[in-house]
Amino acid sequence: MSAGIVVANAVLLTMDPSTPDPIRGWMSIGEDGRIDGLGEGAAPGGRPLVDVGGCFVAPGFVSAHSHLFTSGSRGLAVDKPLYEWIEGMTRYTEHASPEDIYWCTLHGSLDFLNNGITTAYDFTSSRLSFRAASAGEGAYLGELRPQSFADAQYRAKADSGLRFIHSITLDDAAGSDEEVISRVEHAVALDRGESGSARSLGVAISGTVQWAESIRTARLEVEAMRRFGLINQPHLLETPFSIEEQQERFWWYEEVGALGPDLVFGHFLQTSDEIVKAAASAGCAMVWQPTSNARLGSGIADIPGYLAAGMRVGVGLDDQSCTDISDPWQNMRMGIYLLRASRKDASLLPPREMLSLHTLGSARALSIDHDVGSLAVGKYADFLVVDPTSPDLGPVWDPYATYVLACGLRNLKQVWVSGELLSESGSSVRQDDRGVAREVHSRLRAIARRLEE
């Protein structure tokens, strides 16, 4: 909780469409952790000042598609396509206990915060195991892990200080329809009950139609969405294999009445004109993962086409185990460079537009833009302090070009959430980063040793 402060002497990149920026001035934060004033020039008195010495102050990045439990699984299955990579990357976490997965998720949450990501849509690890039958076929199978396995991931995010959406799979391969819906009800009750986190922005569904055996999965997802008022972000049209089968599954969503503003497609690479038209006209959104899509050889999303069609577009860091470095600046540059190179057009995605996609665009895609995504009165004071002089990047001719194309983790000095300083110079001020790292290393290596016996 903020004690009420004023951030002074800042170059504010607000990303607020109603405010001409950059603003060279100040931002005030109330005791509720929300912004209650912005202005040019000298800061008003009456509250403690945080003088940032002319640094950029910008909204924290919103990763609209993330898998925080994978933070300890970098370097596994590095030359495999999507489905085989998932199986290889989870070779140790699928044997994790609830406490093991807690530490993995906490590690991933702190990694995000220390790298300037203040809000994450988190796909929690399924309570089932993923098996790849081929490059184009996979499924969630096996024995259902205990409920505490899912709850531990919620608890880890809450303990980290990260703002988050807690997204769960229905795991409909296990149990009756009633049991599947009851698992969603449990997650919603946890989030909305006394033990729920103040940093939570709600529960969501991790749609699994891409791997489903029948349209039943789509029907169950819609039932849960409607009953509990949840958004649904399915991984769909991602892998470059079995494209016809994936496209068929898109129409399952249309058949069950799922298409609409509450359906957000993760990846959405292997599309067709008909699919884009149907999704856009229904108000669906999509989330782009440029770095992981490139790393896994999945393809390049038609972002200019989706924007032209009127779709809301957000950006995510995806799995830490395939984005490798949870660096939102690298992610933005990767997106710009891939699109410009593949289309031979250096005018695509100007820096300010790319920054907007990774902040306000992501918030809009997830329908949380009333709380996060830009620096505006009434929104949470989730912001970054970025110094273009340390190391020095030369004169700042265009603040957006410098911020997006030249700044990076080396320039990130502070990360604030709800007006609370959570990270400074790449280290948490709230958690023992080294202690968390020791837990993750020892726990995952212990699992590896058991499997080798």
Number of C-alpha atoms within 10 A of each C-alpha: 12 16 13 20 21 24 23 27 23 27 23 28 24 24 24 16 11 8 13 10 14 19 19 19 18 25 27 25 26 21 14 16 22 25 24 19 16 20 15 16 12 12 20 14 9 9 15 13 18 15 14 19 13 18 23 27 28 24 33 28 33 32 28 32 29 24 22 31 28 23 25 25 21 16 11 18 19 14 12 17 19 26 22 20 20 21 20 18 23 22 19 19 21 18 17 19 16 18 15 21 30 25 26 28 29 30 27 26 30 31 23 28 29 26 28 31 30 30 29 30 28 28 25 26 22 18 23 21 21 21 18 17 12 11 16 18 17 19 18 19 15 13 11 15 17 12 13 16 21 22 19 21 27 27 17 24 28 20 17 22 26 24 26 25 27 25 28 23 24 25 21 21 18 16 11 10 16 9 14 19 19 14 18 24 15 13 22 19 14 16 21 15 10 8 11 17 20 13 18 20 18 22 26 27 24 24 29 22 22 23 18 17 12 11 15 15 23 24 19 18 29 24 17 22 19 12 12 14 15 21 25 27 28 23 21 24 25 22 25 16 18 13 16 11 13 21 17 12 22 22 16 19 20 15 13 16 12 23 23 18 20 23 26 31 25 26 28 26 22 22 18 10 8 9 15 18 14 17 24 22 15 17 16 22 30 30 30 30 27 28 27 24 22 16 17 18 15 20 19 21 23 15 21 12 12 19 13 10 14 16 23 23 27 29 33 32 34 30 26 23 25 27 23 17 18 27 20 27 21 21 24 24 19 17 23 21 18 17 22 15 11 9 10 11 11 12 9 17 19 13 20 15 15 21 26 23 27 29 29 29 26 32 29 19 25 28 17 15 16 14 18 29 32 28 28 24 17 17 19 24 30 30 30 25 26 26 23 23 14 13 10 10 14 10 10 12 8 10 19 20 15 17 23 22 15 15 22 19 17 14 22 23 21 24 30 22 27 24 26 20 17 23 23 16 15 20 20 21 14 14 16 11 16 12 10 16 16 12 15 22 13 12 22 21 13 14 18 15 10 10 11 7 5
